[in-house]
Amino acid sequence: SMLIAPRHSPSHQILGPAISEAAEPRCSTPSAIKLPDTLAGLRRRLARQFHRYTAEVNFDGSTPADATARECVVLFFVALPLVLLSLFGCASMGPAYEGGRKNILNDGQQYTLAAIEFGELGSYADPCKYELYNTIQLLKRTERPLLVVYIHGWLNNATSGDVWKFKGFLSRLSQSRQVKINHYNVFGVYFAWPGETLEVPYLEYLTFWNRKQAAERIASNGDCLDAIEQLSEAARLHQNNYVFLIGHSFGGLILERTVEHTLRTLQGQKVKPPWDLALMLNPASDSVLARQLVSDLYNLYSYDPNPVPGNPLNWGGQFVPKSGGTPIAESQPTVVELQSENDTATGTVFPIGSKVGVLVDGHWSWNQVAVPRTRQVVSERDFYLSTPGNDTYLVNYEIVPTSGTFSGDWDAFDYNLGNNPVGGIFFTSAPRDSETAAEAGRQSRPAATGPKTQPQAWQLRFVPDHDKYIGVHVPFWIVRVPSEIIDNHGGIWSDNNMALMAAIFRMHRPILQNNVIAPAKSYVLPWPVGLKQKQ
């Protein structure tokens, strides 16, 4: 059976040049100034001294003889890195994987991993685009590619621990039964950007607003979309392929805005967007664009509670374009946001940081905007200060515990990937904080199956309580996730969340009769009814 259906997308004619015409870059890159490396080492030494002196200084009111001097030393170690950063912030920074094929981080039998870096303003960090070229050439030679592009979040960069956790996910995916049975080649691409600019403990959290602005610049710059488009086009040169985009935190902001702008750019055109499934994990983005997209989708589609004929998942209705066209099954998502219920970064820090930004920018007046699906009008400030997954007007799906189990020697990841989540039911089978696959990536060894506990059944459903969440039926899932699956902001690489991602993938590509896999169905916005008639 085929997991991936043949695809031939002409979308490059709109968003970028044909990848088959790409030539090897020919340019010389000036050597990066080595001062930033020196500063990085200095920051690490200052951090150690900072811990040492803060442990010695007494702040409880009982002042030792030298407390004042020590406090001055602490302030010195706090201020010096900031002064150095302000003095040398304009130093030339080259890509971390500059030269040759250094950005190909894994080219083994299990999976492939490449890195592509972007700078502070969103341009390619490698001006000659060797990182992009190396990745595309390798992808073009990869048969049956299962392309997974990951955009990391805040407090990470090109060489942080997120690289190894992503490696663990790719390793686990490559060892899954479905991937092996269908002879897929897992190909990961790590999109790196300067999400961490200050390595001083605790003070690094003060970079929230600054890094949010950097993520917004990257999202608005064309290079990130260009890379996604070219990678997608290279993967779709092969008859069997799949393009899976993932973004976390501020990386989720970058991906969310890339997806939303692309859906609008391609509106009404019979082309595929450069992804099959786009997944945002705890995205740290305001809800302004999400509200606009949900409103547009609600106006462009009618919701029919009757399932699409032949739907093997046995739940959900269908979204029917008001201007005519093929309905979209509710149970087969293509754009999904997952929001942990106990995420303090997006639930607490984000609103506070955004309020501070509003005060600094002097933004005192706000437009009144419509709440999707209702006649209610509220201040746009309500959407600016909350993320979509924490916004009562936008959340439309939730995951709740239910009854059920499965048997066999596989863990929940393999089970969810190999079986249809009928009724929206899927399973987890690992302890809450287990990160077996991620830990294997850190140790550069093949990821094993997660440790098994008694399987826990979960159901993904439309929100029933409209007093808590408005709940708008549109083909854009904004899902509240229990902390047992995603714990807080950074728990996206838990074994249980990997099991959830496997279930969402299977919802998108359910297994039909005779073990045939349903084709991927992504969408762009249809024309409005009046404009469709003119066309």
C-alpha positions in Angstrom: 0.0 0.0 0.0 1.1 3.6 -0.6 1.3 5.9 2.3 1.9 8.9 0.1 -0.1 9.7 -3.1 1.6 11.1 -6.2 1.8 14.8 -6.3 2.8 17.3 -9.0 2.5 20.8 -7.7 2.8 23.8 -10.0 2.9 26.1 -7.0 6.5 27.1 -7.7 5.2 29.1 -10.6 3.6 31.4 -8.0 5.9 31.3 -5.0 9.3 30.6 -6.4 11.5 29.3 -9.2 11.3 25.7 -10.4 13.7 23.7 -8.3 14.9 21.6 -11.2 16.5 24.8 -12.5 18.6 25.4 -9.4 22.3 25.7 -10.0 25.2 25.4 -7.5 25.8 28.8 -5.8 28.9 30.6 -6.9 30.0 33.3 -4.5 32.6 33.8 -1.8 31.6 34.5 1.8 33.8 36.8 3.9 35.0 35.1 7.1 32.8 35.9 10.0 34.4 38.0 12.8 35.4 35.7 15.6 34.5 38.2 18.3 31.0 36.7 18.9 32.6 33.3 19.7 34.8 35.1 22.3 31.7 36.9 23.7 29.9 33.6 24.0 32.7 32.2 26.0 32.8 35.3 28.1 29.1 35.1 28.7 29.5 31.5 29.9 32.2 32.5 32.4 30.2 35.5 33.6 27.2 33.2 34.1 29.3 30.9 36.3 30.5 33.8 38.4 27.0 35.2 38.6 25.8 31.9 40.2 28.8 31.9 42.5 28.2 35.4 43.8 24.4 35.3 44.0 24.8 32.2 46.2 27.1 34.2 48.5 25.2 37.4 48.7 22.6 37.6 51.6 19.4 39.3 50.5 17.2 38.5 53.5 18.0 41.6 55.4 20.9 40.3 57.5 23.8 42.2 55.9 27.3 40.8 56.2 30.2 43.2 56.3 31.0 42.8 52.7 27.4 42.5 51.4 27.4 45.9 49.7 30.6 45.1 47.8 29.3 41.7 46.8 26.0 43.2 45.5 28.1 45.6 43.4 30.0 42.7 42.0 26.7 41.0 41.1 25.4 44.1 39.4 28.7 44.3 37.5 28.3 40.8 36.2 24.7 41.5 35.2 25.6 44.8 33.5 28.8 43.8 31.7 27.3 41.3 29.3 24.6 43.8 28.3 27.2 46.5 27.7 29.3 44.1 25.6 26.3 43.0 23.6 25.4 46.6 22.9 28.9 47.5 21.9 29.5 44.5 19.6 26.0 43.6 18.5 26.8 44.7 15.0 29.6 42.2 14.6 29.4 40.1 11.5 27.8 36.7 12.3 28.3 33.8 9.9 26.2 30.7 9.9 27.0 28.0 12.5 27.4 25.4 9.7 29.3 27.5 7.3 31.4 25.7 4.6 31.1 22.5 2.6 28.4 20.2 3.7 28.5 21.0 7.4 24.8 21.7 7.5 24.1 18.0 6.7 23.9 16.9 10.3 22.9 13.3 9.6 23.1 11.3 6.4 22.9 7.8 7.7 20.7 4.8 7.0 18.0 5.7 9.5 17.2 9.3 8.5 18.6 12.5 7.0 18.9 15.8 8.9 20.0 19.1 7.4 20.0 22.6 8.9 19.1 25.9 7.1 19.8 29.1 9.1 18.1 32.5 9.0 19.5 35.8 10.3 18.1 38.4 12.6 16.1 40.1 9.8 14.9 36.9 8.2 17.3 36.6 5.4 19.3 33.4 4.7 22.3 33.4 7.2 24.4 31.9 4.4 24.5 34.6 1.7 25.6 32.1 -0.9 22.7 29.7 0.0 25.0 26.7 0.2 22.9 25.3 3.1 19.7 25.4 1.0 21.5 24.1 -2.1 23.1 21.1 -0.2 19.7 20.2 1.3 17.8 20.4 -1.9 20.4 18.3 -3.8 20.2 15.6 -1.2 16.4 15.7 -1.1 16.2 15.3 -4.9 18.2 12.1 -4.6 16.0 10.8 -1.8 13.3 8.4 -3.0 9.9 8.3 -1.3 10.8 11.3 1.0 8.8 12.0 4.2 9.9 15.6 4.6 9.7 17.0 8.1 10.6 20.7 8.5 10.9 22.0 12.1 11.2 25.6 13.1 12.4 25.9 16.7 11.3 28.5 19.2 12.6 30.9 21.9 15.8 30.3 23.7 17.1 27.9 21.0 19.4 28.4 18.0 21.3 26.5 15.4 23.3 24.4 17.9 21.0 24.1 20.9 19.5 21.0 22.5 16.4 21.2 20.3 18.5 19.9 17.4 19.1 16.6 19.3 15.5 16.3 20.4 14.4 16.7 16.8 16.9 14.0 15.8 15.3 11.7 18.4 11.9 12.3 16.8 13.2 11.6 13.3 14.9 8.5 14.6 11.6 7.3 16.2 9.6 8.1 13.1 12.1 6.2 10.8 11.8 3.1 13.0 8.0 3.0 13.0 6.3 0.1 11.3 4.3 2.1 8.9 7.4 4.0 7.6 9.3 0.7 7.2 6.4 -1.2 5.6 6.0 1.6 3.0 9.7 2.1 2.5 9.7 5.8 3.3 12.9 7.8 3.8 12.6 10.3 6.7 14.2 13.6 5.8 14.3 16.3 8.5 15.2 20.0 8.0 16.0 22.1 11.0 15.1 25.8 10.4 17.4 27.7 12.7 17.2 31.4 13.7 18.7 33.5 16.6 16.0 32.5 19.1 18.6 32.7 21.9 20.8 35.9 22.0 21.6 36.1 25.7 23.0 33.2 27.7 23.1 34.8 31.1 20.8 32.8 33.5 17.5 34.4 34.3 18.3 37.5 32.3 17.7 35.5 29.2 14.0 35.7 29.9 14.2 39.5 29.4 14.7 38.8 25.6 11.0 37.7 25.2 9.8 40.9 23.5 13.0 41.3 21.4 12.8 37.7 20.2 9.1 38.0 19.4 9.9 40.9 17.1 12.7 38.9 15.5 10.3 36.0 14.8 7.8 38.5 13.3 10.5 39.8 11.0 11.4 36.3 9.9 7.8 35.5 9.2 7.4 38.6 7.1 10.6 38.1 5.1 10.4 36.0 2.0 13.3 33.7 2.6 11.6 31.4 5.1 8.7 30.9 2.7 11.1 30.5 -0.2 13.0 27.7 1.6 9.7 25.9 2.5 8.5 26.2 -1.1 11.8 25.0 -2.7 12.0 22.1 -0.3 8.4 21.1 -0.9 9.0 21.3 -4.7 12.1 19.1 -4.4 10.1 16.5 -2.4 7.3 16.5 -4.8 9.5 15.7 -7.7 9.1 12.1 -6.4 5.9 10.2 -7.0 5.5 9.3 -3.4 6.1 12.1 -0.9 4.8 13.9 2.1 5.5 17.4 3.5 5.0 17.9 7.2 5.8 21.3 8.8 6.2 21.8 12.5 6.8 25.0 14.5 7.2 25.5 18.2 6.8 28.7 20.4 8.1 31.6 18.3 8.8 29.1 15.6 5.1 28.4 15.7 4.5 32.1 15.2 6.7 32.0 12.1 4.9 28.9 10.7 1.4 30.2 11.6 2.0 33.4 9.7 3.6 31.7 6.8 0.6 29.4 6.5 -1.9 32.1 6.8 -0.3 34.4 4.3 0.2 31.5 1.8 -3.5 30.5 2.1 -4.5 34.0 1.1 -1.9 34.4 -1.6 -3.1 31.2 -3.4 -6.8 32.0 -2.8 -9.0 30.6 -5.5 -6.1 28.9 -7.4 -6.0 25.2 -8.2 -2.6 24.6 -6.7 -1.4 22.9 -3.6 0.2 24.9 -0.8 3.8 23.8 0.0 2.7 21.5 2.8 0.4 18.5 3.4 0.1 19.0 7.1 1.1 22.1 9.2 1.4 21.7 12.9 2.0 24.5 15.4 3.0 23.4 19.0 2.3 26.0 21.7 2.7 28.8 19.2 3.7 32.1 20.9 1.9 34.4 18.4 -0.9 36.9 19.0 -4.4 36.0 17.8 -4.9 38.9 15.4 -4.2 37.0 12.2 -5.7 33.8 13.6 -9.0 35.7 14.2 -8.9 37.0 10.7 -8.3 33.6 9.2 -11.1 31.9 11.3 -13.5 34.7 10.3 -12.6 34.3 6.6 -13.0 30.5 6.8 -16.3 30.8 8.5 -17.6 33.1 5.8 -16.2 30.9 3.0 -17.3 27.5 4.2 -20.6 26.1 5.3 -20.5 23.3 7.9 -22.5 20.2 7.2 -22.7 17.8 10.3 -23.1 14.8 8.0 -19.8 12.9 7.4 -18.1 12.7 4.0 -19.3 9.5 2.4 -16.9 6.6 3.0 -15.1 8.4 5.8 -13.4 5.6 7.8 -12.9 7.6 10.9 -16.6 7.7 11.8 -16.7 11.2 13.3 -17.0 14.8 12.2 -18.9 16.5 9.5 -17.6 18.4 6.4 -16.8 21.9 5.3 -18.4 22.8 2.0 -17.1 25.8 0.0 -20.0 28.3 -0.4 -18.7 29.1 -3.9 -18.7 25.4 -4.9 -16.0 22.8 -4.9 -14.8 19.7 -3.0 -15.9 19.5 0.6 -13.2 19.1 3.3 -13.7 16.3 5.9 -13.7 17.7 9.4 -11.8 14.7 10.7 -8.9 15.1 8.2 -7.0 18.2 9.4 -4.4 20.0 7.4 -3.7 23.1 9.7 -3.5 22.4 13.4 -2.5 24.3 16.5 -1.9 22.3 19.7 -1.9 24.3 23.0 -0.9 22.7 26.3 -3.4 23.6 29.1 -0.6 24.4 31.6 1.7 26.4 29.3 2.8 29.3 31.5 4.9 30.8 28.6 1.9 31.5 26.4 -0.7 31.6 29.1 1.1 34.0 31.5 4.4 35.3 30.2 3.0 36.2 26.7 0.2 38.4 27.9 2.5 40.2 30.4 5.2 40.7 27.7 2.7 41.9 25.2 1.3 44.4 27.7 4.8 45.7 28.4 5.3 46.0 24.6 2.1 48.0 24.3 3.2 50.4 27.0 6.7 50.8 25.4 5.3 51.4 22.0 2.6 53.8 23.2 -0.2 51.9 21.6 -3.3 53.4 23.3 -6.1 53.0 20.8 -7.6 49.9 19.4 -10.0 48.9 16.6 -13.2 47.2 17.3 -13.4 43.8 15.5 -16.0 41.1 15.1 -15.9 37.8 17.0 -16.1 34.9 14.5 -19.5 33.2 14.4 -21.2 35.7 16.7 -22.6 39.2 16.4 -20.3 40.3 19.2 -17.8 43.1 18.7 -14.8 43.5 21.0 -11.5 45.4 21.1 -8.7 44.0 19.0 -6.6 44.3 22.0 -8.2 41.1 23.3 -6.7 39.2 20.4 -3.3 41.0 20.5 -2.7 40.0 24.2 -3.5 36.3 23.9 -2.3 33.4 21.8 -4.9 31.5 19.7 -4.7 28.4 21.9 -5.5 30.6 25.0 -8.2 32.7 23.4 -11.8 31.8 24.4 -13.0 33.2 21.0 -10.8 30.9 18.9 -10.3 27.5 20.6 -12.6 25.0 18.8 -11.3 21.5 19.8 -10.2 19.8 22.9 -8.7 16.5 24.0 -10.4 14.7 26.9 -9.7 11.3 28.6 -12.0 8.4 27.6 -12.2 4.6 28.0 -10.4 2.1 25.8 -7.2 0.2 25.4 -5.1 -1.6 22.8 -3.1 -4.8 22.9 0.1 -6.0 21.3 3.8 -5.3 21.6 3.7 -1.9 20.1 3.8 1.4 21.9 1.2 4.2 21.4 3.3 5.9 18.7 3.3 2.8 16.5 -0.3 2.0 17.3 -1.7 5.4 16.4 0.4 5.5 13.2 -0.9 2.1 12.1 -4.6 2.3 13.1 -7.3 4.8 12.3 -8.4 6.9 15.3 -12.1 6.0 14.9 -14.3 8.4 16.7 -11.4 10.7 17.2 -9.9 8.2 19.8 -6.2 7.7 20.1 -3.8 6.5 22.8 -0.7 7.3 24.9 1.3 4.7 26.7 4.3 6.4 28.4 4.7 8.1 31.8 3.9 11.8 31.7 7.5 13.2 31.5 9.0 10.4 29.4 11.2 11.6 26.6 12.8 8.3 25.5 13.1 9.3 21.8 14.4 12.8 22.6 17.0 11.5 25.0 18.2 9.0 22.4 18.7 11.9 20.0 20.8 13.7 22.6 23.0 10.6 23.0 23.1 10.1 19.2 21.7 6.6 19.3 18.7 5.0 17.6 15.4 5.9 19.4 13.7 3.0 21.1 10.0 2.7 21.7 8.8 4.5 24.8 8.4 2.8 28.1 4.9 1.3 28.4 2.4 1.9 31.1 -1.3 1.0 31.0 -2.5 2.6 27.7 -4.6 5.8 28.2 -7.4 6.5 25.7 -8.1 10.1 24.7 -10.7 11.6 22.4 -10.3 14.7 20.2 -13.6 16.4 19.9 -15.2 19.8 19.1 -15.7 21.9 22.2 -19.1 21.3 23.7 -19.1 24.1 26.3 -19.8 27.3 24.5 -19.8 29.2 27.7 -16.0 28.6 28.0 -15.1 28.6 24.3 -17.0 30.1 21.4 -16.1 27.1 19.1 -16.1 27.9 15.4 -16.5 25.0 12.9 -13.8 25.8 10.4 -10.9 23.7 8.8 -8.4 25.1 11.2 -8.0 23.2 14.4 -7.0 25.1 17.6 -6.8 22.4 20.2 -6.4 22.4 24.0 -4.2 19.6 25.1 -3.9 18.0 28.6 -0.6 18.4 30.4 -0.3 14.6 30.5 0.5 14.9 26.8 2.3 18.2 26.5 3.6 19.4 29.9 4.0 23.2 30.0 5.7 25.1 27.1 8.7 22.9 26.3 7.2 19.4 26.7 6.6 19.0 22.9 9.1 16.1 22.6 7.5 13.8 25.1 6.7 10.3 24.0 3.0 11.0 24.6 3.0 14.1 22.3 4.8 12.1 19.7 2.0 9.6 20.0 -0.5 12.5 19.5 1.4 13.7 16.4 1.2 10.2 15.0 -2.6 10.2 15.6 -3.0 13.5 13.8 -1.0 12.3 10.9 -3.2 9.2 10.7 -6.3 11.4 10.9 -5.0 13.3 7.9 -4.2 10.2 6.0 -6.7 7.5 7.2 -6.3 3.9 6.1 -9.0 2.9 3.5 -10.2 -0.5 2.4 -7.5 -3.1 1.3 -4.9 -1.2 3.4 -4.9 1.7 0.9 -3.9 5.1 2.4 -6.1 8.1 1.7 -4.4 10.8 -0.3 -3.3 14.0 1.4 -5.8 16.8 1.1 -4.6 20.3 1.8 -6.5 23.4 0.8 -6.2 27.1 -0.1 -9.0 29.6 0.5 -11.8 29.4 -2.1 -13.1 32.4 -3.8 -16.0 34.3 -2.1 -19.3 33.6 -3.7 -19.6 36.9 -5.6 -16.1 36.9 -6.9 -16.4 33.3 -7.9 -19.4 34.2 -10.2 -17.3 37.0 -11.8 -14.4 34.6 -12.4 
